[in-house]
Amino acid sequence: MKDGNNSTYTKKIDLVVKRIIDAPVDLVWKAWTDPNHVVKWWGPEGFTSPSCTIDLREGGKYIFCMRAPAEMGGFEHYSSGVYKKIIQWERLEFTQSLSDKEGNPLEPSVIGMPPDFPKELTVIALFKKLKCDMTEIIITEHEWTAGQMYVYSLAGLQQTIDKLSAIVK
């Protein structure tokens, strides 16, 4: 695309997943913020999470590991970031980048990602208490480039939240 100055730009969009989970908000929050629970659901269908560290405080860091299934090569990828805002049982706001196992951000191209994969995202996870001990969760990843990686990431996040929903039942 071209703007009025004839320079090239890429449209940015937000990736949003909303889900109602049949579990109380405190349990969904714990599943999202306790490393012992995150390793049970992190990653899309077929992927596992062999390790996770979380320093749950504003300014604290997290590192999540995601392992591909053996038939896809069994590779491990890490994502990490910093918590910017935490309101218990209501809101998590954090950055997210692909990283090495120590949590140092990596250029996506270093691990074979295409040019439209963002170097860093701002993510907001909202947890809304509903009647009958249910929780609505809304995850927004800001500033994705519109393209194929957005589509893959949307599908992966939906599958990841399916796994989260299954462990809190």
VENZIJO-V666865 format. One record per residue. RES is the residue in one letter. NEAR is the number of other ideal C-beta (glycine too) atoms within 10 Angstrom. Layout:
res->RES near->NEAR
res->RES near->NEAR
This chain:
res->M near->8
res->K near->8
res->D near->8
res->G near->5
res->N near->6
res->N near->6
res->S near->8
res->T near->7
res->Y near->9
res->T near->10
res->K near->9
res->K near->12
res->I near->13
res->D near->13
res->L near->18
res->V near->13
res->V near->16
res->K near->12
res->R near->16
res->I near->12
res->I near->21
res->D near->13
res->A near->19
res->P near->17
res->V near->20
res->D near->14
res->L near->16
res->V near->27
res->W near->22
res->K near->16
res->A near->21
res->W near->20
res->T near->18
res->D near->14
res->P near->16
res->N near->10
res->H near->19
res->V near->23
res->V near->16
res->K near->16
res->W near->19
res->W near->23
res->G near->22
res->P near->18
res->E near->12
res->G near->12
res->F near->18
res->T near->16
res->S near->19
res->P near->10
res->S near->16
res->C near->19
res->T near->14
res->I near->17
res->D near->11
res->L near->15
res->R near->9
res->E near->11
res->G near->9
res->G near->14
res->K near->17
res->Y near->22
res->I near->20
res->F near->22
res->C near->21
res->M near->20
res->R near->19
res->A near->16
res->P near->13
res->A near->8
res->E near->7
res->M near->10
res->G near->9
res->G near->10
res->F near->11
res->E near->15
res->H near->19
res->Y near->21
res->S near->19
res->S near->23
res->G near->21
res->V near->16
res->Y near->19
res->K near->14
res->K near->10
res->I near->16
res->I near->10
res->Q near->12
res->W near->15
res->E near->13
res->R near->14
res->L near->21
res->E near->17
res->F near->20
res->T near->16
res->Q near->18
res->S near->19
res->L near->20
res->S near->20
res->D near->14
res->K near->12
res->E near->8
res->G near->17
res->N near->11
res->P near->17
res->L near->17
res->E near->11
res->P near->18
res->S near->12
res->V near->9
res->I near->14
res->G near->9
res->M near->16
res->P near->12
res->P near->10
res->D near->14
res->F near->21
res->P near->21
res->K near->12
res->E near->13
res->L near->20
res->T near->16
res->V near->18
res->I near->17
res->A near->19
res->L near->16
res->F near->20
res->K near->16
res->K near->15
res->L near->13
res->K near->5
res->C near->6
res->D near->12
res->M near->15
res->T near->24
res->E near->15
res->I near->20
res->I near->14
res->I near->19
res->T near->16
res->E near->21
res->H near->14
res->E near->12
res->W near->20
res->T near->16
res->A near->13
res->G near->15
res->Q near->11
res->M near->17
res->Y near->19
res->V near->12
res->Y near->13
res->S near->18
res->L near->15
res->A near->12
res->G near->15
res->L near->18
res->Q near->14
res->Q near->15
res->T near->20
res->I near->18
res->D near->13
res->K near->17
res->L near->21
res->S near->19
res->A near->11
res->I near->14
res->V near->19
res->K near->8
